[in-house]
């Protein structure tokens, strides 16, 4: 989807008279750019930019004394709002296509700028960090007490709230492997419940109801993976077989992975060029490979 900004400039020639006013032409300038923008860093400046071909144009925002890392340094509420001084640039080029190295480098010799306008403005930057365990359950459905706070729902008490804990019940069987949503419709009412106790397996520390914790049913190999300990192959893993109730105390949790995604949006205030005057200009959403990352964590075992 592209972002269309249609700016109409009404040129009127009015006689200095109470009765006289002669309307002129209406000129339409169309700025058609993608919603997403890129970023690069110079020696001491951050440049946010987007380009297009046919015709070749660019929009860019120069911000001094700011880095991308600083934009991603969210606060304790996983968000960050910045309001900074900036310079907005609109340029056109005679080239049919533009190189990817156009910004934060010397302008290539083969690139010819045909027009350039700039204006001081204010940039409002909003960064929001989303954390997730990618366990097949929407974060909103892991708010078990329904109070709107995801951080206070920690079924196994391992210090990782369920929404970033890919083993919610701490039984060393990953949540996604316990069929929390068998048909993938987003409704967890049909979640697998092996022992029929009303607690779905992904939240049940003793899946088969045999009195032995799932994580303690490692009768073959103590590798924090009870699903590969099988006494009776006709039935399956011991942790789902109530006929096998031998206890081999677990000594550790499995390593977990938490996934991070940053969403950065920029809004510009008070732009004034020869053909464009806007109090509020939506510059778009940052596209950068550095906006996603992951972290490996192993909860303390008690």
C-alpha positions as CSV (number, residue, x, y, z in Angstrom):
1,X,0.0,0.0,0.0
2,X,1.4,3.4,-0.8
3,X,0.9,6.7,0.9
4,X,-0.5,9.4,-1.2
5,X,-0.1,13.0,-0.3
6,X,-2.0,15.2,-2.7
7,X,-1.1,18.8,-2.2
8,X,-3.1,21.4,-4.0
9,X,-1.7,24.8,-4.6
10,X,-4.3,27.4,-5.5
11,X,-2.6,30.3,-7.3
12,X,-4.9,33.3,-7.4
13,X,-4.3,36.7,-8.8
14,X,-6.6,39.2,-7.1
15,X,-6.9,42.8,-8.1
16,X,-6.4,45.2,-5.2
17,X,-10.0,46.2,-5.2
18,X,-13.2,45.3,-3.3
19,X,-14.8,44.0,-6.5
20,X,-11.9,42.4,-8.3
21,X,-10.6,38.8,-7.9
22,X,-9.3,36.8,-10.8
23,X,-8.8,33.0,-10.1
24,X,-5.7,31.4,-11.6
25,X,-4.8,27.8,-12.2
26,X,-4.8,24.9,-9.8
27,X,-1.5,23.0,-9.7
28,X,-1.5,19.5,-8.4
29,X,1.7,18.0,-6.9
30,X,1.5,14.4,-6.1
31,X,3.9,12.8,-3.6
32,X,3.5,9.0,-3.9
33,X,5.8,7.1,-1.6
34,X,5.7,3.9,0.3
35,X,4.6,4.0,3.9
36,X,7.9,2.6,5.0
37,X,11.1,4.6,5.4
38,X,14.8,3.6,5.9
39,X,17.4,5.0,8.3
40,X,21.2,5.5,8.2
41,X,23.7,7.2,10.3
42,X,26.3,9.8,9.3
43,X,29.2,11.1,11.5
44,X,26.8,12.9,13.9
45,X,23.5,12.8,12.2
46,X,20.6,10.4,11.7
47,X,18.9,10.4,8.3
48,X,15.4,9.0,7.8
49,X,14.6,8.7,4.1
50,X,12.5,7.2,1.4
51,X,13.0,7.2,-2.4
52,X,11.0,6.4,-5.5
53,X,11.5,6.0,-9.2
54,X,9.5,7.2,-12.2
55,X,9.8,10.0,-11.4
56,X,12.9,9.9,-9.2
57,X,12.2,11.7,-5.9
58,X,13.3,11.5,-2.3
59,X,12.0,12.6,1.0
60,X,14.4,12.7,3.9
61,X,14.7,14.0,7.5
62,X,18.0,15.0,9.0
63,X,18.3,14.8,12.8
64,X,21.5,15.9,14.5
65,X,22.9,14.3,17.6
66,X,20.7,11.3,17.6
67,X,21.4,7.6,16.8
68,X,19.2,4.7,15.9
69,X,20.2,2.9,19.2
70,X,18.9,5.9,21.1
71,X,15.6,5.6,19.3
72,X,15.3,2.0,20.3
73,X,16.2,2.6,24.0
74,X,12.7,2.2,25.2
75,X,11.7,2.9,28.8
76,X,10.3,0.6,31.4
77,X,6.9,0.6,29.7
78,X,8.4,-0.7,26.5
79,X,7.8,2.6,24.6
80,X,9.7,5.8,23.9
81,X,8.4,9.2,22.7
82,X,10.9,11.8,21.4
83,X,10.3,15.3,20.0
84,X,13.4,16.6,18.2
85,X,14.3,19.4,15.9
86,X,14.9,18.2,12.3
87,X,15.3,19.4,8.7
88,X,13.0,18.0,6.0
89,X,14.2,17.6,2.4
90,X,12.4,17.0,-0.8
91,X,14.5,16.4,-3.9
92,X,14.0,15.4,-7.5
93,X,16.5,13.8,-9.8
94,X,17.1,13.4,-13.5
95,X,18.1,9.7,-13.1
96,X,15.6,7.0,-13.9
97,X,16.5,5.1,-10.8
98,X,18.3,5.9,-7.6
99,X,21.1,3.9,-5.9
100,X,20.7,2.4,-2.5
101,X,23.7,4.4,-1.2
102,X,22.2,7.8,-1.9
103,X,22.1,8.8,1.8
104,X,24.8,9.0,4.5
105,X,27.4,8.9,1.8
106,X,28.8,11.4,-0.7
107,X,26.3,11.8,-3.5
108,X,27.4,9.5,-6.4
109,X,28.8,11.3,-9.4
110,X,26.2,9.7,-11.6
111,X,23.3,11.1,-9.6
112,X,22.0,14.5,-10.7
113,X,19.7,16.5,-8.4
114,X,17.4,18.7,-10.4
115,X,15.6,20.4,-7.5
116,X,16.0,20.5,-3.8
117,X,13.9,22.2,-1.1
118,X,14.3,22.0,2.7
119,X,12.6,23.3,5.8
120,X,13.2,23.2,9.5
121,X,10.5,21.1,11.3
122,X,9.8,19.1,14.4
123,X,9.9,15.3,14.3
124,X,7.8,13.3,16.7
125,X,9.2,9.8,17.1
126,X,7.3,7.0,18.7
127,X,9.0,3.6,19.4
128,X,7.0,0.6,20.8
129,X,8.6,-2.7,21.7
130,X,6.6,-5.9,21.5
131,X,7.9,-9.0,23.3
132,X,6.6,-12.4,22.6
133,X,7.4,-16.1,23.0
134,X,5.9,-17.2,19.7
135,X,4.3,-20.2,21.3
136,X,1.2,-20.2,19.1
137,X,-1.0,-18.2,21.6
138,X,-1.7,-14.6,21.1
139,X,-0.3,-12.5,23.9
140,X,-3.7,-11.1,24.7
141,X,-5.0,-14.6,25.4
142,X,-2.2,-15.1,28.0
143,X,-3.8,-12.5,30.3
144,X,-5.3,-15.2,32.4
145,X,-6.8,-12.9,35.1
146,X,-8.2,-10.5,32.5
147,X,-6.8,-7.4,34.2
148,X,-5.1,-6.1,31.0
149,X,-1.6,-6.6,32.6
150,X,0.4,-9.3,30.9
151,X,3.3,-9.1,33.3
152,X,1.4,-10.6,36.3
153,X,0.4,-13.9,34.7
154,X,3.2,-16.4,35.5
155,X,1.7,-19.9,35.8
156,X,4.9,-21.7,36.7
157,X,6.4,-18.9,38.8
158,X,9.7,-19.0,36.9
159,X,9.9,-15.3,36.6
160,X,8.9,-15.2,33.0
161,X,5.3,-14.0,32.4
162,X,3.3,-16.4,30.2
163,X,3.4,-14.1,27.2
164,X,7.2,-14.4,27.0
165,X,7.4,-17.9,28.4
166,X,7.3,-20.6,25.8
167,X,6.8,-23.2,28.5
168,X,3.9,-21.7,30.5
169,X,3.5,-24.4,33.0
170,X,7.2,-25.2,33.5
171,X,6.9,-28.9,32.7
172,X,9.7,-28.8,30.1
173,X,7.3,-29.4,27.3
174,X,7.0,-26.4,25.1
175,X,3.6,-24.7,25.1
176,X,3.2,-25.0,21.3
177,X,3.8,-28.8,21.6
178,X,0.9,-29.2,24.1
179,X,-1.7,-28.3,21.5
180,X,-3.1,-25.2,23.1
181,X,-5.1,-24.4,19.9
182,X,-5.6,-27.6,17.9
183,X,-7.5,-26.2,15.0
184,X,-5.7,-22.8,15.0
185,X,-8.8,-20.7,15.2
186,X,-7.6,-18.6,18.1
187,X,-10.1,-20.1,20.6
188,X,-8.3,-22.0,23.4
189,X,-11.5,-23.7,24.6
190,X,-10.5,-26.9,22.7
191,X,-7.0,-27.0,24.1
192,X,-5.6,-30.5,24.8
193,X,-6.4,-31.7,28.3
194,X,-5.0,-35.2,28.6
195,X,-6.3,-36.0,32.1
196,X,-9.6,-34.2,31.7
197,X,-9.1,-32.2,34.9
198,X,-10.2,-29.0,33.3
199,X,-6.7,-27.6,33.1
200,X,-5.3,-27.6,29.6
201,X,-2.0,-29.4,29.2
202,X,-0.1,-26.2,28.4
203,X,-1.0,-24.9,31.9
204,X,-1.0,-28.3,33.7
205,X,2.2,-29.4,35.5
206,X,0.9,-33.0,35.6
207,X,-0.5,-33.7,32.2
208,X,-1.6,-37.3,32.6
209,X,-2.8,-36.9,36.2
210,X,-0.7,-39.7,37.6
211,X,0.6,-37.7,40.5
212,X,4.1,-37.3,39.0
213,X,5.0,-33.9,37.6
214,X,5.5,-34.0,33.8
215,X,9.0,-32.6,34.2
216,X,9.9,-35.5,36.6
217,X,8.9,-38.2,34.1
218,X,12.3,-38.5,32.4
219,X,12.8,-42.2,32.9
220,X,15.1,-42.7,30.0
221,X,17.2,-39.5,29.4
222,X,17.4,-36.5,31.8
223,X,17.7,-33.8,29.1
224,X,14.8,-31.5,30.1
225,X,12.7,-33.1,27.3
226,X,10.1,-35.5,28.8
227,X,8.6,-36.1,25.4
228,X,11.4,-38.4,24.4
229,X,11.1,-40.7,27.4
230,X,8.9,-43.5,26.2
231,X,8.3,-46.8,28.2
232,X,5.4,-48.1,26.1
233,X,5.6,-47.0,22.4
234,X,2.0,-48.0,21.9
235,X,0.9,-45.3,24.3
236,X,3.6,-42.7,23.8
237,X,5.6,-40.5,26.1
238,X,5.5,-41.4,29.8
239,X,4.3,-37.9,30.8
240,X,1.0,-38.7,28.9
241,X,0.8,-42.3,30.1
242,X,-0.8,-42.6,33.5
243,X,0.3,-46.2,33.8
244,X,3.9,-45.0,34.1
245,X,4.4,-43.0,37.3
246,X,8.0,-43.2,38.1
247,X,9.6,-40.1,39.5
248,X,13.0,-38.8,38.3
249,X,13.3,-35.3,39.8
250,X,14.0,-32.6,37.3
251,X,17.0,-30.4,38.0
252,X,16.6,-27.6,35.4
253,X,14.3,-25.8,33.1
254,X,14.8,-25.7,29.4
255,X,16.4,-22.7,27.7
256,X,13.8,-20.2,26.5
257,X,13.8,-17.8,23.6
258,X,12.1,-14.3,23.8
259,X,11.5,-12.4,20.6
260,X,11.6,-8.6,20.3
261,X,10.1,-6.4,17.6
262,X,10.4,-2.7,17.5
263,X,7.8,-0.4,15.7
264,X,9.1,3.1,15.0
265,X,6.8,5.7,13.5
266,X,7.6,9.3,12.7
267,X,5.4,12.3,12.4
268,X,6.6,15.7,11.2
269,X,5.2,19.0,12.3
270,X,5.1,22.4,10.6
271,X,6.4,21.7,7.1
272,X,6.5,24.6,4.6
273,X,7.9,24.2,1.1
274,X,7.1,26.1,-2.0
275,X,4.5,23.5,-3.0
276,X,3.7,21.9,0.4
277,X,2.5,23.4,3.7
278,X,1.3,21.0,6.4
279,X,0.9,21.2,10.1
280,X,1.0,17.4,10.4
281,X,2.8,15.0,8.0
282,X,2.9,11.2,8.5
283,X,6.4,10.2,7.4
284,X,5.7,6.5,8.0
285,X,7.1,3.4,9.6
286,X,10.8,2.5,9.9
287,X,11.9,-0.6,7.9
288,X,15.2,-2.0,9.2
289,X,16.5,-5.5,9.8
290,X,17.7,-4.4,13.3
291,X,14.1,-4.0,14.5
292,X,13.8,-7.7,15.3
293,X,15.9,-9.7,17.7
294,X,15.8,-12.5,20.2
295,X,17.3,-13.4,23.6
296,X,17.9,-16.8,25.1
297,X,17.0,-17.1,28.8
298,X,17.1,-20.1,31.2
299,X,14.9,-19.5,34.3
300,X,16.4,-20.3,37.7
301,X,15.2,-23.8,38.8
302,X,13.9,-24.1,42.4
